[in-house]
């Protein structure tokens, strides 16, 4: 099990007097051995609500999913996005994710809601941008 402590703190429109009785804490992200999803790095946004710092959103960079023992990029879509976020312990994907384009005649990850598993889906060859997640934003 790998544990990362993130000390990245994004505060917007919040005035904190760090020298007074203010306590700041870092968030810890634990990566499980048999996790179905992976990412390169994460940014956690926090806001002060009723005097307490709370995690409002998390943005994952270079998100990937494990399929057949390999890390794979995956298609943009509400089912795929929400599944990635749920597997990281969030409620859902929210607006703010970014895309990259996949190649023709390739295959990428796609979540099969009925079988509750990640699988590969072919792009075909239509000479277009096959939208894949570059970042994914979860709440």
Backbone as JSON Lines, residues from 0, in Angstrom:
{"i":0,"aa":"X","n":[0.85,-1.17,0.0],"ca":[0.0,0.0,0.0],"c":[0.89,1.23,0.0]}
{"i":1,"aa":"X","n":[0.6,2.18,-0.9],"ca":[1.35,3.42,-0.97],"c":[0.49,4.54,-0.4]}
{"i":2,"aa":"X","n":[1.09,5.42,0.37],"ca":[0.36,6.54,0.93],"c":[1.07,7.82,0.56]}
{"i":3,"aa":"X","n":[0.31,8.77,0.03],"ca":[0.84,10.06,-0.33],"c":[0.15,11.12,0.51]}
{"i":4,"aa":"X","n":[0.91,12.05,1.06],"ca":[0.32,13.17,1.77],"c":[0.44,14.39,0.88]}
{"i":5,"aa":"X","n":[-0.69,15.01,0.59],"ca":[-0.71,16.17,-0.28],"c":[-0.78,17.43,0.56]}
{"i":6,"aa":"X","n":[0.18,18.28,0.36],"ca":[0.2,19.54,1.09],"c":[-0.18,20.69,0.18]}
{"i":7,"aa":"X","n":[-0.75,20.39,-0.96],"ca":[-1.19,21.4,-1.91],"c":[-2.51,21.96,-1.42]}
{"i":8,"aa":"X","n":[-2.57,23.26,-1.26],"ca":[-3.76,23.9,-0.7],"c":[-4.13,25.06,-1.59]}
{"i":9,"aa":"X","n":[-5.32,25.06,-2.14],"ca":[-5.8,26.15,-2.97],"c":[-6.91,26.85,-2.22]}
{"i":10,"aa":"X","n":[-6.67,28.09,-1.86],"ca":[-7.67,28.85,-1.13],"c":[-8.08,30.04,-1.98]}
{"i":11,"aa":"X","n":[-9.37,30.19,-2.18],"ca":[-9.84,31.33,-2.95],"c":[-10.77,32.17,-2.09]}
{"i":12,"aa":"X","n":[-10.51,33.44,-2.07],"ca":[-11.31,34.4,-1.31],"c":[-11.42,34.02,0.16]}
{"i":13,"aa":"X","n":[-10.37,33.47,0.71],"ca":[-10.38,33.09,2.12],"c":[-9.23,33.79,2.8]}
{"i":14,"aa":"X","n":[-9.51,34.44,3.89],"ca":[-8.47,35.12,4.64],"c":[-8.19,34.32,5.89]}
{"i":15,"aa":"X","n":[-6.97,33.79,6.0],"ca":[-6.6,33.0,7.16],"c":[-5.46,33.68,7.9]}
{"i":16,"aa":"X","n":[-5.57,33.77,9.19],"ca":[-4.48,34.27,10.0],"c":[-3.76,33.05,10.55]}
{"i":17,"aa":"X","n":[-2.67,32.66,9.91],"ca":[-1.97,31.43,10.27],"c":[-1.31,31.55,11.63]}
{"i":18,"aa":"X","n":[-1.04,32.77,12.08],"ca":[-0.37,32.94,13.35],"c":[-1.33,32.93,14.53]}
{"i":19,"aa":"X","n":[-2.62,32.99,14.27],"ca":[-3.61,32.9,15.34],"c":[-3.85,31.42,15.63]}
{"i":20,"aa":"X","n":[-4.97,31.09,16.16],"ca":[-5.29,29.71,16.5],"c":[-5.86,28.96,15.31]}
{"i":21,"aa":"X","n":[-5.18,29.03,14.19],"ca":[-5.63,28.37,12.97],"c":[-4.84,27.09,12.77]}
{"i":22,"aa":"X","n":[-5.55,26.02,12.48],"ca":[-4.9,24.74,12.23],"c":[-5.12,24.34,10.79]}
{"i":23,"aa":"X","n":[-4.05,24.02,10.09],"ca":[-4.13,23.53,8.72],"c":[-3.72,22.08,8.72]}
{"i":24,"aa":"X","n":[-4.39,21.27,7.93],"ca":[-3.99,19.87,7.85],"c":[-3.9,19.45,6.39]}
{"i":25,"aa":"X","n":[-3.04,18.5,6.11],"ca":[-2.87,17.99,4.76],"c":[-3.81,16.81,4.55]}
{"i":26,"aa":"X","n":[-4.2,16.6,3.3],"ca":[-5.03,15.45,2.98],"c":[-4.13,14.28,2.62]}
{"i":27,"aa":"X","n":[-4.57,13.1,2.93],"ca":[-3.8,11.9,2.61],"c":[-4.57,11.08,1.6]}
{"i":28,"aa":"X","n":[-3.9,10.69,0.53],"ca":[-4.5,9.81,-0.48],"c":[-3.79,8.48,-0.37]}
{"i":29,"aa":"X","n":[-4.55,7.43,-0.15],"ca":[-3.99,6.1,-0.04],"c":[-4.28,5.33,-1.32]}
{"i":30,"aa":"X","n":[-3.25,4.76,-1.91],"ca":[-3.42,3.94,-3.1],"c":[-3.42,2.49,-2.67]}
{"i":31,"aa":"X","n":[-4.5,1.8,-2.97],"ca":[-4.61,0.39,-2.6],"c":[-3.91,-0.49,-3.61]}
{"i":32,"aa":"X","n":[-3.46,-1.64,-3.16],"ca":[-2.74,-2.57,-4.03],"c":[-3.56,-3.01,-5.24]}
{"i":33,"aa":"X","n":[-4.83,-3.33,-5.05],"ca":[-5.66,-3.88,-6.13],"c":[-6.67,-2.87,-6.66]}
{"i":34,"aa":"X","n":[-6.29,-1.61,-6.7],"ca":[-7.19,-0.57,-7.15],"c":[-7.39,-0.66,-8.67]}
{"i":35,"aa":"X","n":[-8.59,-0.35,-9.15],"ca":[-8.9,-0.44,-10.58],"c":[-8.53,0.8,-11.36]}
{"i":36,"aa":"X","n":[-8.23,1.9,-10.67],"ca":[-7.91,3.15,-11.35],"c":[-6.57,3.68,-10.86]}
{"i":37,"aa":"X","n":[-5.95,4.54,-11.68],"ca":[-4.65,5.1,-11.34],"c":[-4.58,6.53,-11.86]}
{"i":38,"aa":"X","n":[-3.58,7.28,-11.42],"ca":[-3.39,8.65,-11.88],"c":[-1.95,9.05,-11.62]}
{"i":39,"aa":"X","n":[-1.5,10.1,-12.32],"ca":[-0.12,10.58,-12.18],"c":[0.03,11.47,-10.96]}
{"i":40,"aa":"X","n":[-0.89,12.43,-10.81],"ca":[-0.88,13.32,-9.64],"c":[-2.28,13.86,-9.43]}
{"i":41,"aa":"X","n":[-2.51,14.46,-8.26],"ca":[-3.84,14.99,-7.94],"c":[-3.69,16.36,-7.29]}
{"i":42,"aa":"X","n":[-4.65,17.23,-7.56],"ca":[-4.73,18.52,-6.89],"c":[-6.02,18.57,-6.11]}
{"i":43,"aa":"X","n":[-5.92,18.89,-4.85],"ca":[-7.09,18.96,-3.98],"c":[-7.39,20.42,-3.7]}
{"i":44,"aa":"X","n":[-8.62,20.84,-4.0],"ca":[-9.06,22.2,-3.72],"c":[-9.83,22.2,-2.41]}
{"i":45,"aa":"X","n":[-9.48,23.14,-1.56],"ca":[-10.13,23.22,-0.26],"c":[-10.68,24.63,-0.06]}
{"i":46,"aa":"X","n":[-11.79,24.7,0.67],"ca":[-12.4,25.98,1.0],"c":[-12.74,25.99,2.47]}
{"i":47,"aa":"X","n":[-12.8,27.18,3.03],"ca":[-13.2,27.31,4.42],"c":[-14.73,27.38,4.47]}
{"i":48,"aa":"X","n":[-15.33,26.47,5.21],"ca":[-16.78,26.44,5.39],"c":[-17.07,26.34,6.87]}
{"i":49,"aa":"X","n":[-17.71,27.36,7.4],"ca":[-18.04,27.44,8.82],"c":[-16.8,27.25,9.68]}
{"i":50,"aa":"X","n":[-15.69,27.89,9.25],"ca":[-14.47,27.87,10.03],"c":[-13.62,26.62,9.89]}
{"i":51,"aa":"X","n":[-14.01,25.7,8.99],"ca":[-13.29,24.45,8.8],"c":[-12.88,24.34,7.33]}
{"i":52,"aa":"X","n":[-11.64,23.89,7.08],"ca":[-11.22,23.64,5.71],"c":[-11.75,22.29,5.25]}
{"i":53,"aa":"X","n":[-12.46,22.31,4.12],"ca":[-13.03,21.07,3.58],"c":[-12.6,20.88,2.13]}
{"i":54,"aa":"X","n":[-12.45,19.62,1.72],"ca":[-12.12,19.27,0.35],"c":[-13.36,19.49,-0.51]}
{"i":55,"aa":"X","n":[-13.25,20.39,-1.49],"ca":[-14.41,20.64,-2.35],"c":[-14.33,19.85,-3.66]}
{"i":56,"aa":"X","n":[-13.13,19.79,-4.26],"ca":[-12.96,19.02,-5.49],"c":[-11.54,18.45,-5.53]}
{"i":57,"aa":"X","n":[-11.38,17.42,-6.32],"ca":[-10.06,16.84,-6.57],"c":[-9.92,16.66,-8.07]}
{"i":58,"aa":"X","n":[-8.82,17.12,-8.63],"ca":[-8.53,16.95,-10.05],"c":[-7.4,15.93,-10.19]}
{"i":59,"aa":"X","n":[-7.66,14.88,-10.94],"ca":[-6.67,13.82,-11.18],"c":[-6.06,14.01,-12.57]}
{"i":60,"aa":"X","n":[-4.74,14.02,-12.64],"ca":[-4.03,14.19,-13.9],"c":[-3.6,12.83,-14.43]}
{"i":61,"aa":"X","n":[-3.7,12.66,-15.76],"ca":[-3.35,11.42,-16.45],"c":[-4.07,10.22,-15.82]}
{"i":62,"aa":"X","n":[-5.41,10.29,-15.72],"ca":[-6.14,9.15,-15.14],"c":[-6.11,7.95,-16.08]}
{"i":63,"aa":"X","n":[-6.0,6.78,-15.5],"ca":[-6.0,5.54,-16.27],"c":[-6.73,4.46,-15.47]}
{"i":64,"aa":"X","n":[-7.11,3.41,-16.18],"ca":[-7.78,2.28,-15.53],"c":[-7.0,0.99,-15.83]}
{"i":65,"aa":"X","n":[-7.06,0.04,-14.89],"ca":[-6.41,-1.26,-15.07],"c":[-7.35,-2.17,-15.84]}
{"i":66,"aa":"X","n":[-6.88,-2.68,-16.99],"ca":[-7.65,-3.63,-17.79],"c":[-6.69,-4.73,-18.23]}
{"i":67,"aa":"X","n":[-7.01,-5.95,-17.88],"ca":[-6.17,-7.09,-18.25],"c":[-4.7,-6.9,-17.86]}
{"i":68,"aa":"X","n":[-4.48,-6.37,-16.68],"ca":[-3.12,-6.21,-16.16],"c":[-2.33,-5.05,-16.72]}
{"i":69,"aa":"X","n":[-2.99,-4.14,-17.47],"ca":[-2.31,-2.98,-18.05],"c":[-3.08,-1.71,-17.73]}
{"i":70,"aa":"X","n":[-2.35,-0.61,-17.58],"ca":[-2.99,0.69,-17.41],"c":[-3.38,1.23,-18.78]}
{"i":71,"aa":"X","n":[-4.63,1.66,-18.91],"ca":[-5.16,2.14,-20.18],"c":[-5.85,3.49,-20.01]}
{"i":72,"aa":"X","n":[-5.73,4.35,-21.03],"ca":[-6.53,5.57,-21.08],"c":[-7.98,5.16,-21.29]}
{"i":73,"aa":"X","n":[-8.93,6.05,-20.95],"ca":[-10.33,5.67,-21.13],"c":[-11.15,6.81,-21.71]}
{"i":74,"aa":"X","n":[-12.24,6.41,-22.37],"ca":[-13.12,7.35,-23.08],"c":[-13.82,8.31,-22.12]}
{"i":75,"aa":"X","n":[-14.04,9.54,-22.6],"ca":[-14.82,10.53,-21.87],"c":[-16.28,10.13,-21.96]}
{"i":76,"aa":"X","n":[-16.97,10.17,-20.84],"ca":[-18.39,9.88,-20.79],"c":[-18.86,9.87,-19.36]}
{"i":77,"aa":"X","n":[-20.14,10.15,-19.15],"ca":[-20.65,10.25,-17.77],"c":[-20.49,8.95,-16.99]}
{"i":78,"aa":"X","n":[-20.71,7.81,-17.63],"ca":[-20.56,6.54,-16.92],"c":[-19.1,6.32,-16.55]}
{"i":79,"aa":"X","n":[-18.19,6.53,-17.49],"ca":[-16.76,6.34,-17.22],"c":[-16.25,7.34,-16.18]}
{"i":80,"aa":"X","n":[-16.63,8.6,-16.33],"ca":[-16.18,9.63,-15.4],"c":[-16.67,9.39,-13.99]}
{"i":81,"aa":"X","n":[-17.96,9.11,-13.87],"ca":[-18.52,8.86,-12.53],"c":[-17.91,7.61,-11.91]}
{"i":82,"aa":"X","n":[-17.67,6.57,-12.71],"ca":[-17.09,5.34,-12.16],"c":[-15.68,5.59,-11.64]}
{"i":83,"aa":"X","n":[-14.86,6.33,-12.4],"ca":[-13.51,6.65,-11.94],"c":[-13.59,7.39,-10.61]}
{"i":84,"aa":"X","n":[-14.44,8.41,-10.55],"ca":[-14.57,9.2,-9.32],"c":[-15.05,8.34,-8.15]}
{"i":85,"aa":"X","n":[-16.04,7.49,-8.38],"ca":[-16.55,6.63,-7.32],"c":[-15.46,5.68,-6.81]}
{"i":86,"aa":"X","n":[-14.64,5.16,-7.72],"ca":[-13.57,4.25,-7.3],"c":[-12.49,4.97,-6.5]}
{"i":87,"aa":"X","n":[-12.41,6.29,-6.63],"ca":[-11.49,7.09,-5.82],"c":[-12.16,7.62,-4.55]}
{"i":88,"aa":"X","n":[-13.43,7.26,-4.33],"ca":[-14.12,7.64,-3.09],"c":[-14.91,8.92,-3.17]}
{"i":89,"aa":"X","n":[-15.2,9.4,-4.38],"ca":[-15.98,10.63,-4.57],"c":[-17.41,10.25,-4.98]}
{"i":90,"aa":"X","n":[-18.28,11.27,-5.02],"ca":[-19.66,11.04,-5.43],"c":[-19.81,10.98,-6.94]}
{"i":91,"aa":"X","n":[-19.13,11.91,-7.66],"ca":[-19.34,11.99,-9.09],"c":[-18.29,12.87,-9.76]}
{"i":92,"aa":"X","n":[-18.23,12.79,-11.09],"ca":[-17.42,13.7,-11.88],"c":[-18.2,15.0,-11.99]}
{"i":93,"aa":"X","n":[-17.48,16.13,-11.99],"ca":[-18.12,17.43,-12.19],"c":[-17.46,18.13,-13.36]}
{"i":94,"aa":"X","n":[-18.04,19.23,-13.81],"ca":[-17.46,19.95,-14.95],"c":[-16.08,20.47,-14.59]}
{"i":95,"aa":"X","n":[-15.21,20.51,-15.58],"ca":[-13.84,20.97,-15.37],"c":[-12.81,19.93,-15.78]}
{"i":96,"aa":"X","n":[-13.27,18.75,-16.19],"ca":[-12.34,17.74,-16.7],"c":[-11.85,18.19,-18.07]}
{"i":97,"aa":"X","n":[-10.67,17.71,-18.49],"ca":[-10.14,18.07,-19.8],"c":[-9.92,16.81,-20.62]}
{"i":98,"aa":"X","n":[-9.83,17.01,-21.95],"ca":[-9.7,15.85,-22.84],"c":[-8.41,15.88,-23.64]}
{"i":99,"aa":"X","n":[-8.07,14.72,-24.15],"ca":[-7.02,14.55,-25.14],"c":[-7.62,13.66,-26.22]}
{"i":100,"aa":"X","n":[-7.0,13.6,-27.38],"ca":[-7.55,12.8,-28.47],"c":[-6.86,11.45,-28.6]}
{"i":101,"aa":"X","n":[-7.66,10.42,-28.84],"ca":[-7.14,9.08,-29.08],"c":[-6.95,8.84,-30.57]}
{"i":102,"aa":"X","n":[-6.24,7.78,-30.9],"ca":[-5.89,7.43,-32.28],"c":[-6.95,6.54,-32.93]}
{"i":103,"aa":"X","n":[-7.04,6.65,-34.26],"ca":[-7.86,5.72,-35.05],"c":[-7.33,4.31,-34.88]}
{"i":104,"aa":"X","n":[-8.21,3.35,-35.07],"ca":[-7.86,1.93,-35.04],"c":[-7.13,1.53,-33.77]}
{"i":105,"aa":"X","n":[-7.55,2.13,-32.65],"ca":[-7.01,1.79,-31.33],"c":[-8.16,1.39,-30.44]}
{"i":106,"aa":"X","n":[-7.85,0.98,-29.23],"ca":[-8.87,0.62,-28.25],"c":[-8.54,1.28,-26.93]}
{"i":107,"aa":"X","n":[-9.57,1.69,-26.21],"ca":[-9.4,2.4,-24.94],"c":[-10.4,1.85,-23.93]}
{"i":108,"aa":"X","n":[-10.19,2.2,-22.68],"ca":[-11.04,1.72,-21.61],"c":[-12.45,2.29,-21.67]}
{"i":109,"aa":"X","n":[-13.4,1.45,-21.29],"ca":[-14.81,1.83,-21.26],"c":[-15.46,1.0,-20.16]}
{"i":110,"aa":"X","n":[-16.24,1.65,-19.28],"ca":[-16.86,0.92,-18.17],"c":[-18.18,0.29,-18.62]}
{"i":111,"aa":"X","n":[-18.31,-1.0,-18.41],"ca":[-19.53,-1.75,-18.72],"c":[-20.4,-1.73,-17.47]}
{"i":112,"aa":"X","n":[-21.42,-0.89,-17.5],"ca":[-22.26,-0.69,-16.32],"c":[-23.0,-1.97,-15.93]}
{"i":113,"aa":"X","n":[-23.45,-2.74,-16.89],"ca":[-24.21,-3.95,-16.6],"c":[-23.35,-5.02,-15.92]}
{"i":114,"aa":"X","n":[-22.13,-5.19,-16.38],"ca":[-21.23,-6.18,-15.78],"c":[-20.35,-5.59,-14.68]}
{"i":115,"aa":"X","n":[-20.45,-4.26,-14.47],"ca":[-19.67,-3.56,-13.45],"c":[-18.18,-3.84,-13.57]}
{"i":116,"aa":"X","n":[-17.65,-3.68,-14.8],"ca":[-16.21,-3.91,-15.01],"c":[-15.7,-3.04,-16.15]}
{"i":117,"aa":"X","n":[-14.39,-2.76,-16.11],"ca":[-13.73,-2.02,-17.17],"c":[-13.33,-2.99,-18.27]}
{"i":118,"aa":"X","n":[-13.54,-2.58,-19.52],"ca":[-13.13,-3.38,-20.67],"c":[-12.61,-2.47,-21.75]}
{"i":119,"aa":"X","n":[-12.15,-3.05,-22.84],"ca":[-11.62,-2.28,-23.96],"c":[-12.69,-2.1,-25.03]}
{"i":120,"aa":"X","n":[-12.69,-0.92,-25.66],"ca":[-13.62,-0.62,-26.74],"c":[-12.82,-0.04,-27.9]}
{"i":121,"aa":"X","n":[-13.05,-0.55,-29.1],"ca":[-12.33,-0.11,-30.3],"c":[-12.86,1.23,-30.79]}
{"i":122,"aa":"X","n":[-11.97,2.01,-31.42],"ca":[-12.37,3.31,-31.98],"c":[-12.86,3.2,-33.4]}
{"i":123,"aa":"X","n":[-12.47,2.17,-34.11],"ca":[-12.78,2.1,-35.53],"c":[-11.79,2.96,-36.29]}
{"i":124,"aa":"X","n":[-12.22,3.5,-37.43],"ca":[-11.3,4.33,-38.24],"c":[-12.09,5.43,-38.94]}
{"i":125,"aa":"X","n":[-12.53,6.4,-38.2],"ca":[-13.35,7.47,-38.76],"c":[-12.57,8.78,-38.94]}
{"i":126,"aa":"X","n":[-11.25,8.76,-38.69],"ca":[-10.42,9.97,-38.78],"c":[-11.03,11.13,-37.99]}
{"i":127,"aa":"X","n":[-11.17,10.93,-36.71],"ca":[-11.71,11.96,-35.82],"c":[-11.0,11.91,-34.49]}
{"i":128,"aa":"X","n":[-11.31,12.85,-33.61],"ca":[-10.77,12.86,-32.25],"c":[-11.63,11.93,-31.4]}
{"i":129,"aa":"X","n":[-11.01,10.93,-30.83],"ca":[-11.69,10.04,-29.89],"c":[-11.38,10.58,-28.5]}
{"i":130,"aa":"X","n":[-12.38,11.18,-27.86],"ca":[-12.16,11.9,-26.62],"c":[-11.79,10.96,-25.47]}
{"i":131,"aa":"X","n":[-10.61,11.24,-24.88],"ca":[-10.11,10.51,-23.72],"c":[-9.84,11.54,-22.62]}
{"i":132,"aa":"X","n":[-9.84,11.1,-21.37],"ca":[-9.58,12.01,-20.26],"c":[-8.1,12.35,-20.18]}
{"i":133,"aa":"X","n":[-7.8,13.66,-20.14],"ca":[-6.45,14.14,-19.82],"c":[-6.4,14.43,-18.32]}
{"i":134,"aa":"X","n":[-7.48,15.05,-17.81],"ca":[-7.69,15.24,-16.36],"c":[-9.15,14.91,-16.08]}
{"i":135,"aa":"X","n":[-9.42,14.55,-14.84],"ca":[-10.81,14.32,-14.44],"c":[-11.02,14.98,-13.08]}
{"i":136,"aa":"X","n":[-12.11,15.72,-12.97],"ca":[-12.42,16.5,-11.77],"c":[-13.58,15.84,-11.03]}
{"i":137,"aa":"X","n":[-13.35,15.52,-9.78],"ca":[-14.34,14.81,-8.97],"c":[-14.77,15.62,-7.75]}
{"i":138,"aa":"X","n":[-16.0,15.36,-7.32],"ca":[-16.52,15.99,-6.09],"c":[-17.1,14.91,-5.22]}
